[in-house]
């Protein structure tokens, strides 16, 4: 490795600490950062208070008096009880089980106690609420006021909206049925509203409002909608689904022969199957990096002679390399740092037999053991 390569590797190692930091260590510093922020805020607050002018007080303390017509509630334990109930619920969400049930019961009881206390204070200040009936009970609406009769249309409209959202979730034929159901129910609602409007306009001319026919259960419409939903569900799970040809099978393998797998890694390469894998490379030892860790925690290689390591970096855009250390911690080999997805062949000089630790210099938490025999 030339001097330029060594300098470039050092630069990559330094920048990698900022590009792909060790989040586990950074999270551990969060409480320390919060404590520092709290300390700074307290220092600034104390400093601001010390700079304030002294309070101007009289010779004796003035007893505060509540203005007339304003009620000041007395002290209450309800907020403290409610806070304890919320704490128990959050504790139950963390540990689960019986603690969650007890926390929910405690929160409900504290909120009920708070509500009872508020009602008691209200009744004391205002007096119990007594419902009063009007002096004259009218048997119908005032003259000129039209009260519409009962109708199934709001229910049918809600049912149509439900079928539409059901179709938006599952798509295909259910979506078509949902759109048709919503259109049918809204058109029915619009027709009923137009009929009622015409009767009202006619009443303005004649002075007499004709009541519409008594509403009947929309049995026929509900039956048709139910049959459409069931039919759409059957078509959805059958071969007649929209966008899917009937009787199609999975695409054949890449080799063109029926039943051949789409891809198959070479025997002994150690490369895991999967889309987006780098080109296969062979070596005496195969090591893969995936998810900021080594896939192989233990590998075996030849001792007392040079050997090669086929290192596959499957973390796209993330730098990795391999470094070998003997039992004393001495670095006996350091590979080139490179970004994934890619594969490099490392030429390792002859090493005596023994157990060697291999790691990534960019991410020290990535470690494994190489047994040279």
C-alpha positions as CSV (number, residue, x, y, z in Angstrom):
1,X,0.0,0.0,0.0
2,X,1.4,3.3,-1.0
3,X,1.7,6.4,1.2
4,X,-1.2,8.0,-0.7
5,X,-3.4,5.0,0.0
6,X,-2.5,5.1,3.7
7,X,-3.4,8.8,3.9
8,X,-6.6,8.2,2.0
9,X,-7.6,5.3,4.3
10,X,-6.9,7.5,7.4
11,X,-9.1,10.2,6.0
12,X,-11.9,7.7,5.3
13,X,-11.7,6.4,8.8
14,X,-11.9,9.9,10.3
15,X,-14.9,10.9,8.1
16,X,-16.7,7.6,8.8
17,X,-17.0,8.6,12.4
18,X,-19.2,11.5,11.3
19,X,-21.0,9.8,8.4
20,X,-21.8,6.5,10.1
21,X,-21.3,7.1,13.9
22,X,-21.7,4.6,16.6
23,X,-25.3,5.4,17.6
24,X,-25.1,3.3,20.7
25,X,-22.4,5.5,22.2
26,X,-24.1,8.7,21.0
27,X,-27.4,7.7,22.7
28,X,-25.5,7.1,25.9
29,X,-24.5,10.8,25.9
30,X,-28.1,12.0,25.6
31,X,-28.7,12.1,29.5
32,X,-25.4,13.9,29.9
33,X,-26.4,16.5,27.3
34,X,-29.7,17.0,28.9
35,X,-28.0,17.5,32.3
36,X,-25.7,20.1,30.8
37,X,-28.6,22.0,29.2
38,X,-30.5,22.0,32.5
39,X,-27.4,23.2,34.4
40,X,-26.9,26.0,31.9
41,X,-30.6,27.1,32.1
42,X,-30.4,27.1,35.9
43,X,-27.3,29.2,35.9
44,X,-28.8,31.7,33.4
45,X,-32.0,31.9,35.5
46,X,-30.2,32.5,38.7
47,X,-28.0,35.1,37.1
48,X,-31.1,36.9,35.7
49,X,-32.8,36.8,39.1
50,X,-29.8,38.2,40.8
51,X,-29.8,41.2,38.4
52,X,-33.5,42.0,39.1
53,X,-34.2,45.0,41.3
54,X,-35.2,44.4,44.9
55,X,-38.9,44.1,45.6
56,X,-40.6,47.1,47.1
57,X,-42.5,46.0,50.1
58,X,-44.5,47.8,52.7
59,X,-44.2,47.5,56.4
60,X,-46.7,44.6,56.6
61,X,-47.9,41.9,54.3
62,X,-51.1,42.7,52.4
63,X,-53.6,39.8,52.6
64,X,-54.9,39.0,49.1
65,X,-58.6,39.4,48.6
66,X,-60.6,37.7,45.9
67,X,-62.7,40.2,43.8
68,X,-66.4,40.0,44.1
69,X,-68.1,37.4,41.9
70,X,-65.0,35.4,41.3
71,X,-64.6,32.0,42.8
72,X,-61.2,30.7,43.9
73,X,-61.3,26.9,44.4
74,X,-59.5,25.7,47.4
75,X,-56.5,23.3,47.5
76,X,-57.1,19.9,45.9
77,X,-55.2,16.6,45.7
78,X,-56.9,15.7,42.4
79,X,-54.0,16.9,40.1
80,X,-51.5,14.9,42.2
81,X,-53.7,11.8,42.1
82,X,-54.2,12.1,38.4
83,X,-50.4,12.5,37.9
84,X,-49.9,9.3,39.9
85,X,-52.5,7.5,37.8
86,X,-50.7,8.6,34.5
87,X,-47.4,7.4,36.0
88,X,-48.8,4.0,36.7
89,X,-50.3,3.7,33.2
90,X,-46.9,4.6,31.6
91,X,-45.2,2.2,34.0
92,X,-47.6,-0.5,32.9
93,X,-47.0,0.3,29.2
94,X,-43.3,-0.4,29.8
95,X,-43.6,-3.6,31.9
96,X,-47.0,-4.8,30.8
97,X,-49.0,-7.5,32.5
98,X,-50.8,-6.8,35.7
99,X,-49.1,-3.5,36.2
100,X,-50.8,-2.1,33.1
101,X,-54.2,-3.2,34.3
102,X,-53.7,-1.7,37.8
103,X,-52.4,1.5,36.2
104,X,-55.5,1.9,34.0
105,X,-57.7,1.3,37.0
106,X,-55.8,3.8,39.1
107,X,-56.0,6.4,36.3
108,X,-59.8,5.9,35.9
109,X,-60.4,6.2,39.7
110,X,-58.3,9.4,40.0
111,X,-60.1,11.0,37.0
112,X,-63.5,10.0,38.5
113,X,-62.5,11.5,41.8
114,X,-61.4,14.7,40.1
115,X,-64.7,14.9,38.2
116,X,-66.7,14.3,41.4
117,X,-64.8,17.0,43.2
118,X,-65.4,19.5,40.3
119,X,-69.1,18.7,40.3
120,X,-69.3,19.2,44.0
121,X,-67.6,22.6,43.8
122,X,-69.9,23.6,40.9
123,X,-73.1,22.6,42.8
124,X,-71.8,24.5,45.8
125,X,-71.3,27.7,43.9
126,X,-74.1,27.6,41.3
127,X,-76.5,25.1,42.8
128,X,-77.7,21.8,41.5
129,X,-78.9,21.9,38.0
130,X,-82.7,21.4,37.7
131,X,-84.2,20.7,34.4
132,X,-87.2,23.0,33.7
133,X,-89.9,22.3,31.2
134,X,-91.5,25.0,29.0
135,X,-94.9,26.4,30.2
136,X,-96.6,25.3,27.0
137,X,-95.8,22.1,25.2
138,X,-96.4,22.3,21.5
139,X,-97.8,19.3,19.7
140,X,-96.0,20.2,16.4
141,X,-93.6,22.7,14.8
142,X,-94.6,26.3,14.6
143,X,-96.5,27.4,11.4
144,X,-94.2,27.7,8.4
145,X,-91.5,25.5,9.9
146,X,-91.0,22.1,8.2
147,X,-89.6,19.2,10.1
148,X,-88.3,16.4,7.9
149,X,-89.4,12.9,8.8
150,X,-87.2,9.9,9.5
151,X,-85.0,8.7,6.7
152,X,-82.7,5.7,5.9
153,X,-80.5,7.9,3.6
154,X,-77.8,8.9,6.2
155,X,-77.3,5.3,7.1
156,X,-77.1,4.3,3.5
157,X,-74.6,7.1,2.8
158,X,-72.4,5.9,5.7
159,X,-72.6,2.4,4.4
160,X,-71.6,3.5,1.0
161,X,-68.6,5.4,2.4
162,X,-67.6,2.3,4.4
163,X,-67.6,0.1,1.2
164,X,-65.5,2.8,-0.6
165,X,-62.9,2.7,2.2
166,X,-63.0,-1.1,2.1
167,X,-62.2,-0.9,-1.6
168,X,-59.4,1.6,-1.1
169,X,-57.8,-0.9,1.4
170,X,-58.1,-4.1,-0.7
171,X,-58.4,-2.6,-4.2
172,X,-59.5,-4.5,-7.3
173,X,-63.2,-5.5,-7.5
174,X,-63.9,-4.3,-4.0
175,X,-62.9,-0.8,-5.0
176,X,-65.3,-0.8,-8.0
177,X,-68.1,-2.1,-5.8
178,X,-67.3,0.6,-3.2
179,X,-67.5,3.4,-5.8
180,X,-70.8,2.1,-7.2
181,X,-72.3,1.7,-3.7
182,X,-71.4,5.2,-2.7
183,X,-72.8,6.6,-6.0
184,X,-76.0,4.7,-5.5
185,X,-76.5,5.8,-1.9
186,X,-75.7,9.4,-2.7
187,X,-78.0,9.5,-5.7
188,X,-80.8,8.0,-3.5
189,X,-80.2,10.7,-0.8
190,X,-80.2,13.4,-3.5
191,X,-83.5,12.2,-5.0
192,X,-85.2,12.1,-1.5
193,X,-83.9,15.7,-0.8
194,X,-85.3,16.9,-4.2
195,X,-88.7,15.4,-3.5
196,X,-88.8,17.0,-0.1
197,X,-87.8,20.4,-1.5
198,X,-90.5,20.2,-4.1
199,X,-93.2,19.5,-1.5
200,X,-91.9,22.5,0.5
201,X,-92.1,24.8,-2.5
202,X,-95.6,23.5,-3.2
203,X,-96.6,24.3,0.4
204,X,-95.5,27.9,0.0
205,X,-98.0,28.2,-2.8
206,X,-100.9,26.3,-1.3
207,X,-100.3,26.9,2.4
208,X,-100.5,23.1,3.1
209,X,-97.4,20.9,3.4
210,X,-97.9,17.4,2.2
211,X,-96.1,14.7,4.2
212,X,-94.0,12.3,2.2
213,X,-94.6,8.6,2.3
214,X,-93.6,6.7,5.4
215,X,-90.0,5.5,5.1
216,X,-89.5,1.8,4.4
217,X,-86.5,-0.3,5.1
218,X,-84.2,-0.4,1.9
219,X,-84.2,-4.1,1.8
220,X,-83.7,-4.4,-1.9
221,X,-80.8,-2.0,-2.1
222,X,-79.0,-3.6,0.9
223,X,-79.5,-7.0,-0.7
224,X,-78.0,-5.8,-4.0
225,X,-75.1,-4.2,-2.2
226,X,-74.4,-7.3,-0.1
227,X,-74.5,-9.5,-3.2
228,X,-72.1,-7.1,-5.0
229,X,-69.7,-7.2,-2.1
230,X,-69.7,-11.0,-1.8
231,X,-69.3,-11.3,-5.6
232,X,-66.4,-8.8,-5.6
233,X,-64.7,-10.7,-2.7
234,X,-65.0,-14.0,-4.7
235,X,-63.5,-12.3,-7.8
236,X,-60.8,-10.7,-5.7
237,X,-59.4,-14.1,-4.5
238,X,-60.0,-15.9,-7.8
239,X,-58.0,-15.8,-11.0
240,X,-60.2,-13.0,-12.4
241,X,-58.5,-10.3,-10.3
242,X,-58.0,-7.0,-12.1
243,X,-54.5,-6.6,-13.5
244,X,-53.6,-10.4,-13.2
245,X,-53.8,-12.7,-16.1
246,X,-55.7,-16.0,-15.6
247,X,-53.4,-19.0,-15.2
248,X,-50.1,-17.1,-15.1
249,X,-47.2,-18.8,-13.2
250,X,-44.0,-17.5,-11.8
251,X,-41.3,-16.5,-14.2
252,X,-38.8,-19.2,-15.1
253,X,-35.3,-19.1,-13.8
254,X,-32.5,-17.0,-15.3
255,X,-31.1,-20.1,-17.0
256,X,-34.2,-20.4,-19.1
257,X,-34.8,-24.0,-18.1
258,X,-38.2,-24.8,-16.4
259,X,-37.9,-24.8,-12.6
260,X,-34.4,-23.5,-12.5
261,X,-33.7,-21.0,-9.8
262,X,-33.4,-17.3,-10.7
263,X,-29.9,-17.1,-9.2
264,X,-27.6,-19.5,-7.5
265,X,-24.3,-18.5,-5.8
266,X,-21.2,-20.5,-6.7
267,X,-20.5,-23.4,-4.3
268,X,-18.1,-22.5,-1.5
269,X,-18.2,-18.8,-2.2
270,X,-20.1,-18.2,1.0
271,X,-22.0,-15.3,-0.6
272,X,-25.6,-15.1,0.7
273,X,-28.4,-15.2,-1.9
274,X,-30.4,-12.1,-2.4
275,X,-31.0,-9.3,-4.9
276,X,-28.5,-6.6,-5.3
277,X,-25.6,-8.8,-4.3
278,X,-22.1,-7.8,-5.6
279,X,-20.3,-9.9,-8.2
280,X,-19.2,-13.2,-6.8
281,X,-15.5,-13.5,-5.9
282,X,-13.6,-16.5,-4.6
283,X,-10.8,-16.6,-2.0
284,X,-9.4,-18.9,0.6
285,X,-11.6,-17.2,3.2
286,X,-15.0,-15.5,2.5
287,X,-16.3,-12.8,4.8
288,X,-19.4,-10.7,4.3
289,X,-20.4,-7.4,6.0
290,X,-24.2,-6.7,6.2
291,X,-26.1,-4.3,8.6
292,X,-22.9,-2.9,10.1
293,X,-21.8,-6.3,11.3
294,X,-19.9,-9.4,9.9
295,X,-22.2,-12.2,8.8
296,X,-19.5,-14.8,9.6
297,X,-18.4,-14.5,13.3
298,X,-15.8,-17.4,12.9
299,X,-13.8,-18.4,9.8
300,X,-11.0,-20.8,9.1
301,X,-7.9,-20.2,7.0
302,X,-4.5,-21.8,6.2
303,X,-1.5,-21.1,8.5
304,X,2.2,-20.5,7.6
305,X,1.5,-19.6,4.0
306,X,0.0,-16.6,2.2
307,X,-3.8,-16.7,1.6
308,X,-6.6,-14.5,0.3
309,X,-9.7,-13.1,1.8
310,X,-12.7,-12.4,-0.4
311,X,-14.4,-9.6,1.6
312,X,-17.9,-8.6,0.4
313,X,-19.3,-5.3,1.6
314,X,-23.1,-5.5,1.2
315,X,-23.8,-2.1,3.0
316,X,-24.5,0.3,0.2
317,X,-22.5,3.5,0.5
318,X,-21.0,2.4,3.9
319,X,-17.2,2.0,4.2
320,X,-15.8,-1.2,5.6
321,X,-12.5,-3.1,5.7
322,X,-10.8,-6.0,7.5
323,X,-8.0,-5.8,10.0
324,X,-6.2,-8.9,11.5
325,X,-4.8,-8.8,15.0
326,X,-2.8,-11.6,16.7
327,X,-3.3,-12.8,20.3
328,X,-1.2,-9.9,21.7
329,X,-3.3,-7.3,19.9
330,X,-0.7,-6.5,17.2
331,X,-2.0,-5.6,13.8
332,X,-0.6,-8.1,11.3
333,X,-2.8,-7.1,8.3
334,X,-5.0,-4.1,7.4
335,X,-7.2,-4.2,4.3
336,X,-8.2,-1.3,2.1
337,X,-11.4,0.6,3.2
338,X,-14.0,0.7,0.4
339,X,-17.7,1.5,0.1
340,X,-20.4,-1.1,-0.6
341,X,-21.8,-2.7,-2.5
342,X,-18.6,-4.2,-3.7
343,X,-16.1,-7.1,-3.2
344,X,-12.3,-6.9,-2.6
345,X,-9.7,-9.6,-2.6
346,X,-7.2,-9.1,0.3
347,X,-3.8,-10.8,0.0
348,X,-2.7,-11.7,3.5
349,X,0.9,-12.6,4.1
350,X,1.8,-15.9,5.9
351,X,0.9,-16.0,9.6
352,X,1.6,-18.7,12.2
353,X,-1.2,-20.9,13.4
354,X,-3.5,-19.5,16.0
355,X,-6.7,-17.5,16.7
356,X,-6.7,-14.0,15.2
357,X,-9.3,-11.3,15.8
358,X,-10.6,-9.6,12.6
359,X,-12.4,-6.3,12.8
360,X,-13.4,-3.2,10.8
361,X,-11.3,-0.2,11.5
362,X,-14.2,2.1,10.6
363,X,-16.7,0.4,12.8
364,X,-14.8,-1.2,15.8
365,X,-17.9,-3.0,17.0
366,X,-17.7,-5.3,14.0
367,X,-15.5,-8.2,15.1
368,X,-14.9,-11.9,14.5
369,X,-12.4,-14.7,15.0
370,X,-10.2,-16.2,12.3
371,X,-8.6,-19.6,13.1
372,X,-5.5,-20.2,11.1
373,X,-4.6,-23.9,11.0
